[in-house]
Amino acid sequence: MFTLSCSGGWVPGNYAEKIRAAAALGWKAIEPLCWLGEDLTAARAAIDETGCVISAILVQSADKKAAKLIANGHGIVHADAREAFVQAIGETLAAAKTLGCTTIVVTSGNERRGVPRAEQHGNIVKALKAALPAIKGSGVRLALEPLNVLVNHKGYYLTSSEEGAEIVREVKSRQVTMLYDIYHQQITEGNLIDNIKRYSKEIGHFHVGDVPGRRQPGTGEINYRNVFRAIAETGYDGYVVFECGNTEPIEITTKKMFELLQ
């Protein structure tokens, strides 16, 4: 059975404070994502103390040039971002090891106008393959995320779960997976349950948010009780993360989210 992970934005503070706050509410995991500038040693102490883990962190680099190259304004759709991407994976892997985190979230970058999609697709595959030596044997996986361009990420390259799964298959490594964000994919393509089942072998991480508004389940149109049941039926045993806003006191939201599993 999968594990629910609290949104990092639902509780205040630094990493260590967020971990302790989430644990006090009964969460087994939390996902703040951005790790640069955090006291990772203090965060790891909070993890060891509470048993509440970090479900994923975002690929980042302290090197400003590398960070600009891998940002969505550029990204791994460009061949010249490949070296910076591998550097950033190395930096993020070191943070992941300190935290005991096993997933690094990766984005593609924005679509390049006038450049064939096949070339951009190929550059993503090559970048992910180039990162494999860095993560080999680490127990850490990369999770490539499709995003919606209709509401939140205009211009982004990777939007469909079909292409995300194709990229994962082309990389041919169990350490590279797709992050299936239910909020984004409801906006982009719908057909959530069928696609979750169709791409279950490629999906290594889930994000959650209701549509419209990207707030907690129960505020929009998605029947999350059925979606969660479908995820469980695939045998998925990773993390399902509430990557969304919240409109109620955290204690009430927490209770309602756990009830979705009943």
N, C-alpha and C positions, 0 to 999 in steps of 0.2 A: 504494500500500500504506500502511496505517496505521502509526503510530509508537507503541511502547509507552512508557508514562510511569511512573516509579517513584513509589510512595507516599511522600508527604512524611514519614510516620511511620516509615519503614523506616531512615532514617539520622538521626543526631542533629545538633543545632546550630541556628543561625539560618539564614536563607535562603541566604546566601552559602556557609556551611559545608555545607549540604545539597546545594547545586548541585555543589560541588566533589567531595563524597563520591559522589554519584550518577554524575557524569562518570567518576570513577576506576574505577567498576564497569562502565562501558560503556553507561550509559543516555544517551539523547539528550534526555530530558525528565524533569521531576519536578513533582509537584503538591502543595505544602504548603497551598494554598488561602487560609488566613487571613493577610492581609498587613499589617494594622494593627500598628504598633509595630516593624515591620522596617526595617532600613536598606536602602531600595530602591536607592540609588545603589551601595552595596557589592554588592548582589545582582546588579545589572546588570553590574558589573565582572566578577563571577564567570561570568555568562552569556557575556559577550564573550570571556573568557579560555578557557573550556572548550567552548563551543558547546552546552552542555546548557541547554535552555530551560525556562521555567515554562509548563506546558500549560494551566493555568487558575487563576484566583483567584476568591474568593467575594465577592459584593457585600457591602460593609461601609460603615459610616459612623463617623467619629470623633465625631460629634454624638450624645450619649447619647439625646436625645429621638428623633431620627431612627432610631437603631439599635434602640430599643425598638419603634418602630412597624413596622419591617420584619422583626423577629424572628418566628420561627414561633409564638410566643405570641400574635401579632397578625397581621401579614403583609398581603400585597397582596390577600387576599380581602376586605379592608376598603377602602372608598373613601377613608377618611381617612388611609391609609398612602401614597397615590399621590404626594403631593408629597415626602414623606420618601424614597420609593423613587427618584424622579428625582434627588434630591440625592445619595443614596448611589451611584447609578450614575455620577454626575459625579465623585465622589471616587474611586470604584474605577477608572473609566476613566483618570484621571490616573495612578494606580498602574500600571495595565496598560500604558500608554504608556511609562512609565519602564522597565518590565521587558521590553517588547517582547512582551507576552502578548496573545493574540488571543481569549480566551474568558473571560467572566464568568459564574459559576454563580449562578443565581437560584432561590429557593424560594418556595412559594405562601403559607405560613402555615397555621395550623391551621383546621380546619373550624369554621364558626360554627353552633352548634346553633340550630334554629328559623328559620334563614335559608335560603330556597330555594337549592339548588346552582346554579341558573341565574344567580342574582344574584352569587354568589361567583365563578363561572366568568367572568362578564362583567367583574367588577372586576379579575381577573387580566389579561384581555385589554386592558382600558383602561390598566392600569398599564404593561404592556409597550409599548403604543402611545405612551404619554406619554413613555417613555424614548427613543424612536426619534430625536428631534431631537438628543439628546446624543451618540448613537453614530454618527450618519449620517456616512459617509465616513471613519470612523476605522479601518476594517478589523477592528474588535472586534465579536464576536457575543455575544449573551446565550444562555445554555443553561438552560432551565427544567427542574427535576428533580422527577419523581414519586418518592415514597418509600414504603416499606412501613409499615403501621400494625399489623401482626400481631406484630412482634417489636421494632422499634426506635423508631418515631416515632408513637406512639399519638396519635390526634386530628388528624394532618396531613390537609390537604384533598386534595391531588393525589396519587392513588395509581396510576392506570392509564395505560399508554402510549397507549391510545386517546384519552383525554381530553387528555393532554399534546399529542398530535399535532393534535387538534382546535383547541386554543388556538393553537398555532404557525400553523396554516393561517388562523385568523381574524385574526391580527395582520398577515399578508400582508407580511412582510419577510424577506429572506434573512439579515438580521442577528439574527433571533430563531429559535432552534432548541430541540430537546428534548435533555436529557441522559438517556440511557438507561443506568441503573445495573442491570447484570445481576444483581447480588445482590438488590437490592430487587424487581426484576420477577420473579425466580424465586419469591420468597416470595409476591408478590401474585397473579401470574397464570400463571406458567410459560410454556410455548409460546414459548420464547425465540427460536429461529431463525426461525419464521414471523413473529413480531412484528418482529424486527429487519429482515427483508426487507420486511414490509408498511409499516413507517414509516421506511424508509431515507431518504426525501426530507426528513423532518422531523428526523431525528437528527443532531445536530452534535457530540456528545461522548459518550464511553462511560466508565463506571466499572465496575470488576471486583472481585468478591469471591466466595468459594465459600459454599455453603449446606449444612449449618448452620454457624454460628460466625463468618462474615465474615472468613475468613482466606484465605491465598493459594490460587489454583487448585491442585487436587490433594489438598486436605484434605477435600473434601466430595463432593456428588452431581453437580455440573455437569461435563459433558464439554466443557472449554474448548477443546480442540483443534478440535472440530467447530464450536463457537460462533465461534472466531476465523476459521475457514475461511469460515463464512457471512458474517461481517462483511466479509471481503476480497472475497467474491463480489459484494457490493453496490456495490463501487467506492469505499467509504469510505476517505478518505486523511487523516483527522484523527488525534486521539490516543485511545488506549485506555489507561486509567489504573488502576493497582492501588490502589483506594481501600479498603484492607482491612488486617487484621493479618498478622503473619508469625510462623511457628513455628520457623524454621530460621535458621542463620547467613545473613546477607544475600548472601554470595557464592554459596551453594548455591541460594538462592531465585532470584537473578538468572539463573543458568545454566538453571534449570528453566523459568523464564518465557520466556526467549528460545527454548528448545527447543520450546515450544508452537507456534511459527510454522513449524517444519520439517515 
